[in-house]
Each structure stands twice: as C-alpha cells, then as structure tokens.
Amino acid sequence: MHILGISGSLRAASTNTALLRATRAHLPEGPTFSILPWRDVPLYDEDHESPPAVLAVREEVRAADALIIATPEYNHGVPGGLKNLLDQLSRPAFQSVLSGKPCGLLSASPSAVGGARAQQQLRAVLASVNAPVYPANEVLVGNSSTRFTDGELTDERTLSFLQAWLAGFTTWATRIRA
Ligand SMILES: Cc1cc2nc3c(=O)[nH]c(=O)nc-3n(C[C@H](O)[C@H](O)[C@H](O)COP(=O)(O)O)c2cc1C
C-alpha cells in the first residue's frame, strides 16, 4: 500500500506538513509514504482543463492507494489552495482519481478547535467525489504553538494519538481497497 500525504499549507515551516512528516515516521510496518508536491498547480479554469502540472498530480493520486490530507483552517474553512487542488483532482467529472480513494484527515491550528471546521468542510467536498473518509476519531491538533518544536511535532500525547490513529487508518484503508 502506498499512502500519499497532501498538505493544505505551502509554507516552509508549516505545522501541517510537519504532521505529515510525523505520519511518515509513525506509520505501522508495511505502507510506503510520500508527500505530494502541488505548488505548481494552477487555478482551475474550465477553458483550460488538464495542463501538465494538473496531469502530474492526478497521476500521483491515481497511483496512491490512500490519501492523508493535513490542513490548516483559513477563515473557518478549507484553505483556497487546497480546495483548488481538490477541484483540479475532481475532473474529469465522474471519473475523478479521488473516487473510491480512502482518505484520512489531519489538521493543526493555533486555535483550541484545531482546524475542526476545515475538516468538516473537507468531508463534504470529498463526499461530492465519492471519496470515503476515515470515520473514526479525528486528529485535531489544537494550540499547535505548544506542540511543535523547531518545526517538528514533539508533543508526546499527540504523537502517540497519531500513531494509534495511523494504525486504525491503515487497517481501514486496506479493507476499503480490497
Ligand atoms: C488567511 C488565514 C486565515 C486563518 N484563519 C484561521 C481560522 O479560521 N481558524 C484557525 O484556527 N486558524 C486560522 N488561521 C491560522 C492558521 O491556522 C495558522 O496560520 C496555521 O499555523 C497554518 O498552518 P501551517 O502551520 O500548516 O501553515 C488562519 C491563517 C491564515 C493565513
């Protein structure tokens, strides 16, 4: 099984990208993991569908067995860049590479609710493309400024929660793909 990580934040010191690095380090034995580069994906324009950068990310997603999306919350919602990426991946309509792809959601934010509203919106977006989302406990890393040190997730309780979540997610995603 290959799991592809998608960060909703492009900034170099992103806590959400750090969550994906922690994911790589704490996956159970078996799956491989990589992080999708998507900085070059242009704004969706129905007059110019499928430019090369979009074809490239669609192929990476198609080749993955499961996705883990780690996202911040911007203005109580999904960051625009990530929503645009998902819109690009949703096309062609009814043939999306996201269809049937098991997804797990992570979020980190300095607020106490840890990106819960962004995750809720992501669930609705992914439902529209028939992508199943891991239904169990949500990984919401609130008060993120206290949980990361020098750009890495160092809070022991969060790390052990993430590790247990990854074990459950991997089992669930394997079953969905069977
Ligand atoms: C445009 C913008 C809007 C934001 N809105 C929210 C918000 O609604 N809720 C929240 O918890 N954090 C909000 N934040 C703070 C982000 O959660 C915070 O910057 C977070 O660390 C970004 O994730 P990253 O570390 O992965 O880049 C916002 C940040 C930006 C830049």
The ligand as an SDF file (V2000), in Angstrom:
LIG
                    3D

 31 33  0  0  0  0  0  0  0  0999 V2000
   -5.6700   33.5970    5.8110 C   0  0  0  0  0  0  0  0  0  0  0  0
   -5.6150   32.9030    7.1380 C   0  0  0  0  0  0  0  0  0  0  0  0
   -6.7830   32.6190    7.8100 C   0  0  0  0  0  0  0  0  0  0  0  0
   -6.7470   31.9030    9.0160 C   0  0  0  0  0  0  0  0  0  0  0  0
   -7.9210   31.5600    9.6200 N   0  0  0  0  0  0  0  0  0  0  0  0
   -7.9030   30.6950   10.6620 C   0  0  0  0  0  0  0  0  0  0  0  0
   -9.1190   30.1490   11.1620 C   0  0  0  0  0  0  0  0  0  0  0  0
  -10.2030   30.4550   10.7100 O   0  0  0  0  0  0  0  0  0  0  0  0
   -9.0490   29.2600   12.1680 N   0  0  0  0  0  0  0  0  0  0  0  0
   -7.8270   28.8510   12.6960 C   0  0  0  0  0  0  0  0  0  0  0  0
   -7.8210   28.0110   13.5860 O   0  0  0  0  0  0  0  0  0  0  0  0
   -6.6590   29.3690   12.2480 N   0  0  0  0  0  0  0  0  0  0  0  0
   -6.6770   30.2680   11.2370 C   0  0  0  0  0  0  0  0  0  0  0  0
   -5.5030   30.7620   10.7360 N   0  0  0  0  0  0  0  0  0  0  0  0
   -4.2540   30.4050   11.3850 C   0  0  0  0  0  0  0  0  0  0  0  0
   -3.6840   29.1180   10.8130 C   0  0  0  0  0  0  0  0  0  0  0  0
   -4.3790   28.0270   11.3670 O   0  0  0  0  0  0  0  0  0  0  0  0
   -2.2030   29.0280   11.1910 C   0  0  0  0  0  0  0  0  0  0  0  0
   -1.5100   30.0420   10.4910 O   0  0  0  0  0  0  0  0  0  0  0  0
   -1.6330   27.6520   10.9150 C   0  0  0  0  0  0  0  0  0  0  0  0
   -0.4330   27.5110   11.6130 O   0  0  0  0  0  0  0  0  0  0  0  0
   -1.3610   27.4580    9.4580 C   0  0  0  0  0  0  0  0  0  0  0  0
   -0.9760   26.1360    9.2270 O   0  0  0  0  0  0  0  0  0  0  0  0
    0.5070   25.7740    8.8140 P   0  0  0  0  0  0  0  0  0  0  0  0
    1.3760   25.9000   10.0620 O   0  0  0  0  0  0  0  0  0  0  0  0
    0.4150   24.3550    8.3570 O   0  0  0  0  0  0  0  0  0  0  0  0
    0.9510   26.7110    7.7440 O   0  0  0  0  0  0  0  0  0  0  0  0
   -5.5070   31.4980    9.5680 C   0  0  0  0  0  0  0  0  0  0  0  0
   -4.3250   31.8210    8.8820 C   0  0  0  0  0  0  0  0  0  0  0  0
   -4.3660   32.4880    7.6820 C   0  0  0  0  0  0  0  0  0  0  0  0
   -3.0710   32.7880    6.9460 C   0  0  0  0  0  0  0  0  0  0  0  0
  1  2  1  0
  2  3  1  0
  2 30  2  0
  3  4  2  0
  4  5  1  0
  4 28  1  0
  5  6  2  0
  6  7  1  0
  6 13  1  0
  7  8  2  0
  7  9  1  0
  9 10  1  0
 10 11  2  0
 10 12  1  0
 12 13  2  0
 13 14  1  0
 14 15  1  0
 14 28  1  0
 15 16  1  0
 16 17  1  0
 16 18  1  0
 18 19  1  0
 18 20  1  0
 20 21  1  0
 20 22  1  0
 22 23  1  0
 23 24  1  0
 24 25  2  0
 24 26  1  0
 24 27  1  0
 28 29  2  0
 29 30  1  0
 30 31  1  0
M  END
$$$$
